Amino acid sequence: MLELLRGPASALLMVDFGRERGFSPAQLLAGSGLSLTRLADPNFELSCTQELRLINNLLNLSGHPQGLGYQVGERYHFSTYGLFGYGLISSATAGDALQLALRFLPLTYAFTRIAYHEQPPLGILTFTEPALADESLRDFVIERDMAAAAVLLKEIAGREFSLAGFTLKKKRPVDQAAASAGSILGVRPDYLADSNSLAFERSLLSRPLPQANTVTVSMCEQMCAQLMERRIPRTGTANLVRQYLNITPLGAPPDLPSMASLVNLSERTLKRRLRQEGTSYRHLLEQSRSAAALELLGDPALKLTDIAEKLGYSDLSSFSQTFKRWYGVSPRTYRHASKAT
């Protein structure tokens, strides 16, 4: 889950959604410490916890209906994201827009960890669910984030954009009405998948965008970078780096210069800030890769050689040695022990 503070647009959108269903702002904002006055201030920033309280209130007031997250997510148009959104539609191609979106992903309202990879001829976005104890709250943010991402992709890529696939990790609801309650861009999900994902034709990314404007993109990029820089002291540089490592596709991880570029800092400043926070880029990188290794080992369909390759190791032996240094046992032993429990 991203820990950066966020602007008020997402919260306002959900308040408006709830109002249409007969709920008052006071009911929707109860216990969140938020008010319509504060949310009307474009410079106001709220925490993830505050937005989650609003979502929980909306779910409780609505009676926890199936597919509510999809309905809300469909309302997240590019204008919801402010300068970030305008930077996307002003990009030269849909591929450029996607790269910009992944670079500044912490400025969105997503609670899931979003990553992109390619399996030609498809481009695939995956959405890793946050660690939320409440299942209905977790389902809502997955549904919302996936629907919002699909809407944004369609608005960027144009009318011809469609989904080639939509998968969810959870089981298919037993109730037929509940199973039919959710779809994204007219596509219903395949359940019990290895990941929550949206797939689309990769060729769409190379198409030029009709509203491309290099000056607008440059301006939006600079202002997004300034906003990230302003929010870094509140969340911590180390936490920001962790977030970027979480959304970086598996394989060869970004080196220090690449990460410094991503977080809009010089290498020297990045190293200094991490040192002040009692860590280093190498340590954060190891944390990220070791956590990813455990996640991949939890998928029984993946062979150990596949996992080693996905993590960017040249062979299984190198991965096994590193894993044993991390956890004291080989990945094979760890997987067997996990199955036993």
Secondary structure as GFF3:
##gff-version 3
##sequence-region A 1 341
A	DSSP	alpha_helix	9	20	.	.	.	ID=ss1
A	DSSP	alpha_helix	25	29	.	.	.	ID=ss2
A	DSSP	alpha_helix	36	39	.	.	.	ID=ss3
A	DSSP	alpha_helix	48	62	.	.	.	ID=ss4
A	DSSP	alpha_helix	68	73	.	.	.	ID=ss5
A	DSSP	three_ten_helix	78	81	.	.	.	ID=ss6
A	DSSP	alpha_helix	83	89	.	.	.	ID=ss7
A	DSSP	alpha_helix	94	103	.	.	.	ID=ss8
A	DSSP	three_ten_helix	105	107	.	.	.	ID=ss9
A	DSSP	beta_strand	113	119	.	.	.	ID=ss10
A	DSSP	beta_strand	122	128	.	.	.	ID=ss11
A	DSSP	alpha_helix	135	157	.	.	.	ID=ss12
A	DSSP	beta_strand	165	167	.	.	.	ID=ss13
A	DSSP	alpha_helix	176	179	.	.	.	ID=ss14
A	DSSP	beta_strand	197	201	.	.	.	ID=ss15
A	DSSP	three_ten_helix	202	206	.	.	.	ID=ss16
A	DSSP	alpha_helix	214	235	.	.	.	ID=ss17
A	DSSP	alpha_helix	237	247	.	.	.	ID=ss18
A	DSSP	alpha_helix	256	262	.	.	.	ID=ss19
A	DSSP	alpha_helix	267	276	.	.	.	ID=ss20
A	DSSP	alpha_helix	281	297	.	.	.	ID=ss21
A	DSSP	alpha_helix	304	310	.	.	.	ID=ss22
A	DSSP	alpha_helix	316	327	.	.	.	ID=ss23
A	DSSP	alpha_helix	331	340	.	.	.	ID=ss24
###
